[in-house]
């Protein structure tokens, strides 16, 4: 039987202490439900004695039945000089109705005297009284030894005394916290070994990421016998964040062969990570290990060639195991393998040694040398391949366009107007439209000319527009690259345009975007 490591998620409390991270009460309910479905063992919902939102959350959760997880409520030890049985925080903790209580207490004597303003002996009594009072009222009581590693370095005897006070009072878990996040793995391991020689209660680990060691420290702790790992989804948390459970969980299961969440649930990890980012209104981290868009993205031609032969050459795990997928990027570093891979994605039949493949690769490298970038513009690359193969059939032909930007008076907003002349299915179209900028006006004018012939363009939206100056030393005469992201109800796609003139670069990216949409719809129609 494999060793079980229990995962304790504190995204809903510690994670919200990260800069710019906030969840509504309904968000917290949705997140808790999603984390339970993932197979998390403990979900810390918040501090019911600290704010009305957390109190409402716990009341709401009394009507929610978890399938896997236990809900934990967080609080501090009783106040100095008081009693647990009449402490407001203790009463709020019990009233919350959660089966698990997590109590944070000071284990660094510096914090006891300077932050709490009490004596070392009183702090030990606060820990023992709180846990002993809660023990018969809860299914489990956890003691979070705050600043434990700093406390151990400063006063080993006192730090250990806080653990023993919690252990004697009946704590089910002793959780060692690297609250300032500055402990390195080697020192953490030495301290853990010393702790295990003196206490028998199961240990947990709770580390922050201020030295970029939170994941490494968590895994090192598990290797030393720790049976509970605390952290947050995507590493959200105060300052530099908490230990990132999205990296820790697959490392435990896939690398160390330990029981954790159900292995089949790992395939939900990427979706769960993005779900949390979405509710936090944070852009997903492209380079996030295991689940990021770049985690299994291959750019160098030699790498792609090897991955085509065997994925293990440049991938440490199967992307599908964590719900991710392999991507091949197109750039000046590409080789034939990149081109063949992308052609297969687009349903284009190419052979490694055909002249067409070499022609596409030569054209790609020529355009990249001119400033094109296809990593975020794969729709433009598909059109490039079609043109190189002689299969490209334009849906319209440009005859001319003109853009005028006019400012009406000193206080007036500038107004952009675009005129477009195109020929569609042999029919000339001449349209004009206004917009809140020259590119927006061009977009409106082109759609106006085309939508009568292609009504499905009405569902297409321009989602993002980025401009990059390629040679800043040339000032306003510099070449410009424009990347456009567009989408409809089914997918999003990127296109690119490069020119000396920003309007021309934008036009080329815009035309590619429209062409891709029309081609994709034709393919779907043919498939059905």
C-alpha positions as CSV (number, residue, x, y, z in Angstrom):
1,X,0.0,0.0,0.0
2,X,1.4,3.4,-1.0
3,X,2.0,6.1,1.6
4,X,-0.8,8.7,1.7
5,X,-0.1,12.4,1.7
6,X,-3.0,14.6,2.7
7,X,-3.5,17.9,0.9
8,X,-4.6,20.9,2.8
9,X,-5.8,23.8,0.6
10,X,-5.8,27.3,2.0
11,X,-6.6,29.2,-1.2
12,X,-9.8,30.6,0.3
13,X,-7.9,32.2,3.2
14,X,-4.2,32.4,2.8
15,X,-4.5,32.7,-1.0
16,X,-6.7,35.8,-0.7
17,X,-3.9,37.5,1.2
18,X,-2.1,37.8,-2.1
19,X,-2.0,41.1,-3.7
20,X,-4.9,41.6,-6.1
21,X,-6.7,38.3,-5.1
22,X,-10.2,38.5,-3.8
23,X,-13.2,36.2,-3.9
24,X,-16.8,36.9,-3.2
25,X,-18.7,34.6,-0.9
26,X,-20.3,32.9,-3.9
27,X,-16.9,32.5,-5.5
28,X,-15.7,30.8,-2.3
29,X,-18.6,28.3,-2.4
30,X,-17.9,27.5,-6.1
31,X,-14.1,27.1,-5.4
32,X,-14.7,24.8,-2.4
33,X,-17.0,22.6,-4.4
34,X,-14.4,22.4,-7.2
35,X,-11.6,21.6,-4.8
36,X,-13.6,18.9,-3.2
37,X,-14.3,17.3,-6.7
38,X,-10.5,17.4,-7.4
39,X,-10.0,15.2,-4.3
40,X,-8.4,17.7,-1.9
41,X,-8.5,16.4,1.7
42,X,-8.9,19.6,3.7
43,X,-10.3,22.9,2.5
44,X,-9.7,25.9,4.7
45,X,-12.6,28.2,4.2
46,X,-11.4,31.2,6.2
47,X,-11.5,32.8,9.6
48,X,-15.1,33.1,10.8
49,X,-14.2,35.4,13.7
50,X,-12.4,38.0,11.5
51,X,-15.0,39.2,9.0
52,X,-18.7,38.9,8.0
53,X,-18.0,37.4,4.6
54,X,-16.2,34.3,6.1
55,X,-19.0,33.9,8.7
56,X,-21.6,33.9,5.9
57,X,-19.5,31.4,3.9
58,X,-19.4,28.9,6.8
59,X,-23.1,29.3,7.4
60,X,-23.8,28.7,3.7
61,X,-21.5,25.6,3.7
62,X,-23.5,23.9,6.4
63,X,-25.9,23.0,3.6
64,X,-23.2,21.7,1.3
65,X,-22.1,18.1,1.5
66,X,-18.5,17.3,0.4
67,X,-17.6,14.1,-1.2
68,X,-13.9,14.0,-0.3
69,X,-12.8,17.0,1.7
70,X,-13.2,18.2,5.3
71,X,-14.0,21.8,5.8
72,X,-11.6,23.6,8.1
73,X,-12.1,26.9,10.0
74,X,-9.1,29.0,10.9
75,X,-8.4,31.0,14.1
76,X,-5.8,32.1,16.5
77,X,-5.1,30.9,20.0
78,X,-7.2,32.5,22.9
79,X,-6.1,35.9,23.8
80,X,-3.4,36.6,26.4
81,X,-4.8,36.8,29.9
82,X,-8.2,35.4,28.9
83,X,-10.0,32.0,28.9
84,X,-10.8,29.8,25.9
85,X,-14.4,29.3,27.0
86,X,-15.3,33.0,26.8
87,X,-13.1,33.9,23.9
88,X,-15.1,35.4,20.9
89,X,-12.8,33.8,18.3
90,X,-13.3,30.3,19.9
91,X,-17.1,30.7,19.9
92,X,-17.1,31.9,16.3
93,X,-15.0,28.8,15.4
94,X,-17.5,26.4,17.0
95,X,-20.5,28.3,15.5
96,X,-19.0,28.0,12.0
97,X,-19.9,24.3,12.0
98,X,-16.8,23.1,10.3
99,X,-15.5,19.7,11.5
100,X,-11.8,20.8,11.5
101,X,-10.3,23.7,13.5
102,X,-6.9,25.1,12.5
103,X,-5.3,27.1,15.3
104,X,-2.3,29.3,14.6
105,X,0.0,30.0,17.5
106,X,3.4,31.7,18.0
107,X,6.5,29.4,18.1
108,X,9.1,32.2,17.8
109,X,9.8,33.8,21.1
110,X,10.6,37.1,19.4
111,X,7.0,37.3,18.2
112,X,5.6,36.3,21.6
113,X,7.3,39.2,23.3
114,X,7.2,41.8,20.6
115,X,4.1,41.1,18.5
116,X,1.8,39.6,21.2
117,X,3.3,41.5,24.1
118,X,3.0,38.6,26.5
119,X,5.3,36.1,28.2
120,X,6.6,32.9,26.9
121,X,4.8,30.9,29.6
122,X,1.5,32.6,28.8
123,X,1.9,31.8,25.1
124,X,2.4,28.1,26.0
125,X,-0.7,28.2,28.1
126,X,-2.7,29.9,25.3
127,X,-1.7,27.1,22.9
128,X,-2.6,24.3,25.4
129,X,-5.8,25.9,26.6
130,X,-7.1,26.6,23.1
131,X,-6.5,23.1,21.8
132,X,-7.7,21.3,24.9
133,X,-11.0,23.3,24.8
134,X,-11.6,22.6,21.1
135,X,-10.5,19.0,21.2
136,X,-13.9,17.5,22.3
137,X,-15.9,19.9,20.1
138,X,-14.2,19.2,16.7
139,X,-13.4,16.1,14.6
140,X,-9.8,17.3,14.3
141,X,-7.7,20.1,15.7
142,X,-4.6,21.3,13.8
143,X,-1.9,23.4,15.3
144,X,-0.1,25.8,12.9
145,X,3.2,26.6,14.5
146,X,3.7,30.1,13.0
147,X,7.3,31.1,12.2
148,X,8.5,27.7,13.4
149,X,11.7,27.6,11.4
150,X,12.8,31.1,12.4
151,X,11.8,30.3,15.9
152,X,13.8,27.1,15.9
153,X,16.9,28.9,14.7
154,X,16.5,31.6,17.3
155,X,15.5,29.5,20.3
156,X,15.3,25.8,19.6
157,X,14.1,24.9,23.1
158,X,11.2,27.3,23.1
159,X,10.1,26.4,19.6
160,X,10.0,22.8,20.6
161,X,8.1,23.7,23.7
162,X,5.2,25.2,21.7
163,X,4.9,21.9,19.7
164,X,4.9,19.8,22.9
165,X,2.3,22.1,24.5
166,X,0.0,21.5,21.4
167,X,0.8,17.7,21.4
168,X,0.0,17.3,25.1
169,X,-3.3,19.2,24.7
170,X,-4.4,16.7,22.0
171,X,-3.6,18.3,18.6
172,X,-4.2,15.9,15.8
173,X,-1.6,17.5,13.6
174,X,1.5,19.7,14.2
175,X,2.0,21.9,11.1
176,X,5.4,23.5,10.8
177,X,5.2,26.9,9.2
178,X,8.0,28.8,7.3
179,X,5.9,31.9,7.5
180,X,8.6,34.3,6.2
181,X,9.4,31.9,3.4
182,X,13.2,32.2,3.7
183,X,14.3,28.7,4.8
184,X,16.3,26.7,2.3
185,X,15.7,23.0,1.7
186,X,18.9,21.7,3.4
187,X,18.2,23.6,6.6
188,X,14.5,22.7,6.6
189,X,15.4,19.0,6.4
190,X,17.8,19.2,9.3
191,X,15.2,20.9,11.5
192,X,12.5,18.4,10.5
193,X,14.8,15.5,11.6
194,X,15.3,17.2,14.9
195,X,11.6,17.7,15.4
196,X,10.7,14.1,14.5
197,X,13.1,12.8,17.3
198,X,11.1,14.7,19.9
199,X,7.4,14.6,19.0
200,X,5.1,11.7,17.9
201,X,2.1,13.6,16.5
202,X,1.8,13.6,12.7
203,X,3.5,16.5,11.0
204,X,2.3,18.9,8.3
205,X,4.3,21.6,6.4
206,X,3.1,25.1,5.5
207,X,5.7,27.2,3.6
208,X,5.8,30.5,1.7
209,X,7.7,31.2,-1.4
210,X,9.9,34.2,-0.6
211,X,13.1,32.4,-1.5
212,X,11.5,30.5,-4.4
213,X,11.8,27.3,-2.4
214,X,8.1,26.6,-1.4
215,X,7.6,23.6,-3.7
216,X,11.1,22.2,-3.1
217,X,10.7,22.6,0.7
218,X,7.3,20.9,0.7
219,X,8.6,17.9,-1.3
220,X,11.7,17.7,0.9
221,X,9.4,17.7,4.0
222,X,7.4,14.8,2.5
223,X,10.6,12.9,1.9
224,X,11.4,13.3,5.6
225,X,8.1,11.8,6.7
226,X,5.7,14.7,6.8
227,X,2.2,13.5,5.9
228,X,0.2,16.7,5.3
229,X,1.1,19.4,2.8
230,X,-0.5,22.8,3.0
231,X,-0.6,25.3,0.1
232,X,-2.7,27.1,-2.4
233,X,-3.8,26.6,-6.0
234,X,-1.5,28.5,-8.4
235,X,0.6,29.5,-5.3
236,X,-1.6,32.5,-4.5
237,X,-0.7,34.1,-1.2
238,X,0.8,37.0,0.7
239,X,4.0,38.6,-0.7
240,X,5.6,36.0,-3.0
241,X,2.8,33.5,-2.4
242,X,2.4,30.1,-0.8
243,X,3.5,26.6,-1.8
244,X,1.9,25.9,-5.2
245,X,-0.3,22.8,-4.9
246,X,-0.6,22.6,-8.7
247,X,3.1,21.7,-8.8
248,X,3.2,19.7,-5.6
249,X,0.3,17.3,-6.3
250,X,1.5,15.9,-9.6
251,X,5.1,15.7,-8.2
252,X,3.8,13.6,-5.3
253,X,1.8,11.3,-7.5
254,X,3.8,11.0,-10.8
255,X,7.3,11.5,-9.4
256,X,7.3,10.1,-5.9
257,X,4.6,7.4,-6.4
258,X,2.6,8.5,-3.4
259,X,-1.1,8.5,-2.8
260,X,-2.6,11.9,-2.8
261,X,-5.6,13.0,-4.8
262,X,-7.0,10.2,-7.1
263,X,-4.6,9.8,-10.0
264,X,-7.4,10.0,-12.5
265,X,-8.3,13.4,-11.1
266,X,-4.9,14.7,-12.1
267,X,-6.4,15.2,-15.5
268,X,-8.6,17.9,-14.0
269,X,-5.6,19.8,-12.7
270,X,-5.2,22.3,-15.5
271,X,-8.9,23.1,-15.6
272,X,-9.0,23.5,-11.9
273,X,-5.9,25.8,-12.0
274,X,-7.6,28.0,-14.7
275,X,-10.9,28.0,-12.8
276,X,-9.2,29.5,-9.8
277,X,-7.4,32.0,-11.9
278,X,-10.6,33.0,-13.6
279,X,-12.5,33.6,-10.3
280,X,-9.5,35.6,-9.0
281,X,-9.5,37.6,-12.2
282,X,-5.9,36.7,-12.8
283,X,-4.3,35.8,-16.2
284,X,-3.1,32.2,-16.1
285,X,0.7,31.9,-15.9
286,X,1.9,30.7,-19.3
287,X,5.1,29.1,-17.9
288,X,3.4,27.5,-14.9
289,X,4.9,24.0,-14.4
290,X,2.7,21.1,-15.5
291,X,-0.4,23.1,-16.4
292,X,0.8,26.3,-18.2
293,X,0.4,26.8,-22.0
294,X,4.2,26.7,-22.3
295,X,4.8,23.7,-20.1
296,X,4.8,21.3,-23.0
297,X,5.5,23.8,-25.8
298,X,8.4,23.0,-28.2
299,X,10.1,25.6,-30.3
300,X,13.6,24.4,-31.4
301,X,13.6,22.3,-34.5
302,X,15.9,19.7,-32.9
303,X,13.5,19.4,-29.9
304,X,10.5,18.9,-32.1
305,X,12.2,16.3,-34.3
306,X,13.1,14.3,-31.1
307,X,9.6,14.7,-29.6
308,X,8.1,13.3,-32.8
309,X,10.2,10.2,-32.4
310,X,9.6,9.9,-28.7
311,X,7.9,12.4,-26.3
312,X,10.1,11.4,-23.4
313,X,13.1,13.1,-25.1
314,X,11.9,16.5,-24.0
315,X,8.9,15.9,-21.8
316,X,9.2,14.8,-18.1
317,X,5.6,13.6,-17.9
318,X,2.8,12.9,-20.3
319,X,0.9,16.3,-20.7
320,X,-2.4,14.5,-20.8
321,X,-1.8,13.1,-17.2
322,X,-2.3,16.7,-15.9
323,X,-4.9,17.8,-18.4
324,X,-2.5,19.7,-20.6
325,X,-1.5,19.1,-24.2
326,X,1.6,19.3,-26.4
327,X,2.2,22.4,-28.5
328,X,4.7,23.1,-31.3
329,X,5.7,26.7,-31.8
330,X,6.6,28.2,-35.1
331,X,9.5,30.6,-35.3
332,X,12.9,31.2,-37.0
333,X,14.2,28.3,-34.8
334,X,11.8,25.9,-36.5
335,X,12.9,22.9,-38.5
336,X,11.0,20.6,-40.9
337,X,9.5,18.7,-37.9
338,X,7.8,21.9,-36.7
339,X,6.2,22.5,-40.1
340,X,5.1,18.9,-40.4
341,X,3.6,18.9,-36.9
342,X,1.6,22.1,-37.6
343,X,0.5,20.8,-41.0
344,X,-0.9,17.7,-39.3
345,X,-2.7,19.9,-36.8
346,X,-4.4,21.7,-39.7
347,X,-5.2,18.6,-41.7
348,X,-2.6,19.3,-44.4
349,X,-0.8,16.3,-45.9
350,X,3.0,17.0,-46.1
351,X,6.0,14.7,-46.3
352,X,9.3,15.4,-44.7
353,X,11.3,15.5,-47.9
354,X,8.8,17.2,-50.3
355,X,9.7,20.5,-52.0
356,X,6.6,22.0,-50.4
357,X,7.9,21.4,-46.9
358,X,11.2,23.1,-47.8
359,X,9.4,26.0,-49.5
360,X,7.2,26.6,-46.4
361,X,10.3,26.5,-44.1
362,X,12.2,28.9,-46.3
363,X,9.3,31.3,-46.5
364,X,8.8,31.0,-42.7
365,X,12.4,31.9,-41.9
366,X,12.3,34.8,-44.5
367,X,9.2,36.3,-42.9
368,X,10.6,35.8,-39.3
369,X,13.8,37.6,-40.5
370,X,11.5,40.5,-41.6
371,X,10.0,40.7,-38.2
372,X,7.0,38.4,-38.4
373,X,6.3,36.2,-35.3
374,X,4.1,33.2,-35.6
375,X,4.2,31.9,-32.0
376,X,1.0,33.8,-31.2
377,X,-0.3,33.9,-34.7
378,X,-0.9,30.3,-35.8
379,X,-3.8,31.3,-38.0
380,X,-1.5,33.4,-40.1
381,X,0.9,30.4,-40.3
382,X,-1.8,28.1,-41.6
383,X,-2.6,30.7,-44.3
384,X,1.2,30.9,-45.1
385,X,1.3,27.1,-45.6
386,X,-1.8,27.2,-47.9
387,X,-0.2,30.0,-50.0
388,X,3.1,28.1,-50.3
389,X,1.2,25.0,-51.4
390,X,-0.7,27.0,-54.0
391,X,-4.1,26.1,-52.3
392,X,-4.9,29.6,-51.1
393,X,-8.1,31.1,-52.6
394,X,-8.9,34.6,-51.3
395,X,-12.5,35.3,-50.2
396,X,-12.1,38.9,-51.4
397,X,-9.6,41.1,-53.2
398,X,-8.5,44.5,-51.9
399,X,-8.5,47.3,-54.4
400,X,-7.8,50.2,-52.0
401,X,-8.3,51.5,-48.5
402,X,-8.0,54.9,-46.9
403,X,-8.1,56.0,-43.2
404,X,-8.7,59.5,-42.0
405,X,-8.3,60.6,-38.4
406,X,-9.9,64.0,-37.6
407,X,-10.0,66.0,-34.4
408,X,-13.0,68.3,-34.2
409,X,-11.9,71.2,-32.0
410,X,-9.5,71.3,-29.1
411,X,-11.9,69.5,-26.7
412,X,-13.3,67.0,-29.1
413,X,-12.3,63.3,-29.3
414,X,-10.5,62.3,-32.5
415,X,-12.8,60.5,-34.9
416,X,-11.4,57.8,-37.3
417,X,-13.1,57.0,-40.6
418,X,-12.0,54.3,-43.0
419,X,-13.0,53.7,-46.6
420,X,-12.5,50.2,-48.2
421,X,-12.8,49.1,-51.8
422,X,-12.8,45.3,-52.3
423,X,-14.1,42.9,-54.9
424,X,-16.1,40.0,-53.5
425,X,-17.1,37.1,-55.8
426,X,-16.5,39.4,-58.7
427,X,-18.7,42.2,-57.3
428,X,-17.1,45.6,-56.4
429,X,-17.9,46.9,-52.9
430,X,-17.1,50.4,-51.7
431,X,-17.9,51.0,-48.0
432,X,-17.0,53.5,-45.3
433,X,-17.3,53.3,-41.5
434,X,-16.2,55.2,-38.4
435,X,-14.5,53.8,-35.3
436,X,-12.8,54.7,-32.1
437,X,-9.4,54.4,-33.8
438,X,-8.1,53.7,-37.3
439,X,-7.9,49.9,-36.9
440,X,-11.4,49.8,-35.4
441,X,-12.7,51.9,-38.3
442,X,-10.9,49.6,-40.9
443,X,-12.5,46.6,-39.1
444,X,-15.9,48.1,-39.3
445,X,-15.6,49.1,-43.0
446,X,-14.3,45.7,-44.1
447,X,-17.1,43.9,-42.2
448,X,-19.6,46.2,-43.8
449,X,-18.3,45.2,-47.2
450,X,-18.2,41.5,-46.5
451,X,-21.1,40.6,-44.2
452,X,-23.7,40.6,-47.0
453,X,-21.7,37.8,-48.6
454,X,-20.5,36.1,-45.5
455,X,-23.1,36.7,-42.7
456,X,-21.2,34.4,-40.3
457,X,-18.7,37.3,-39.8
458,X,-21.2,38.9,-37.5
459,X,-20.2,36.5,-34.8
460,X,-16.5,37.3,-35.0
461,X,-15.0,39.6,-32.5
462,X,-11.6,41.3,-32.2
463,X,-10.4,40.3,-28.7
464,X,-6.9,41.8,-28.4
465,X,-4.6,44.1,-30.3
466,X,-0.8,44.4,-29.6
467,X,1.8,46.6,-31.3
468,X,5.5,46.0,-31.2
469,X,8.1,48.4,-32.6
470,X,10.9,46.2,-34.1
471,X,13.7,48.7,-34.4
472,X,13.3,51.4,-31.8
473,X,16.5,53.2,-33.0
474,X,14.6,54.3,-36.2
475,X,12.0,56.2,-34.2
476,X,8.8,56.8,-36.1
477,X,10.3,55.2,-39.2
478,X,10.7,51.9,-37.4
479,X,9.0,48.7,-38.7
480,X,5.9,47.7,-36.7
481,X,4.5,44.2,-35.9
482,X,0.9,43.9,-35.0
483,X,-0.6,40.8,-33.3
484,X,-4.4,40.5,-33.3
485,X,-6.4,37.9,-31.4
486,X,-9.9,37.2,-32.7
487,X,-12.6,34.8,-31.7
488,X,-16.1,33.5,-32.4
489,X,-18.4,31.2,-30.4
490,X,-16.1,28.2,-31.0
491,X,-12.5,29.2,-30.8
492,X,-9.9,32.0,-30.7
493,X,-7.0,32.6,-33.1
494,X,-4.1,34.9,-33.6
495,X,-2.8,36.7,-36.7
496,X,0.2,38.9,-37.5
497,X,1.1,41.7,-39.8
498,X,4.4,43.5,-40.3
499,X,5.1,46.7,-42.2
500,X,6.8,50.1,-42.0
501,X,3.3,51.6,-41.6
502,X,1.3,50.6,-38.5
503,X,-2.0,50.9,-40.4
504,X,-0.7,48.5,-43.1
505,X,0.6,46.1,-40.5
506,X,-2.8,46.2,-38.8
507,X,-4.6,45.7,-42.1
508,X,-2.6,42.6,-42.9
509,X,-3.3,41.0,-39.5
510,X,-6.9,42.0,-39.8
511,X,-7.3,40.4,-43.3
512,X,-5.7,37.2,-42.1
513,X,-8.1,37.1,-39.2
514,X,-11.1,37.4,-41.5
515,X,-9.7,34.9,-44.0
516,X,-9.1,32.3,-41.2
517,X,-12.6,32.7,-39.9
518,X,-14.1,32.1,-43.3
519,X,-11.9,29.1,-44.1
520,X,-12.6,27.6,-40.7
521,X,-16.3,27.9,-41.2
522,X,-16.0,26.3,-44.7
523,X,-14.1,23.4,-43.2
524,X,-16.7,22.9,-40.5
525,X,-19.5,23.0,-43.2
526,X,-17.6,20.4,-45.3
527,X,-17.1,18.1,-42.3
528,X,-20.8,18.2,-41.4
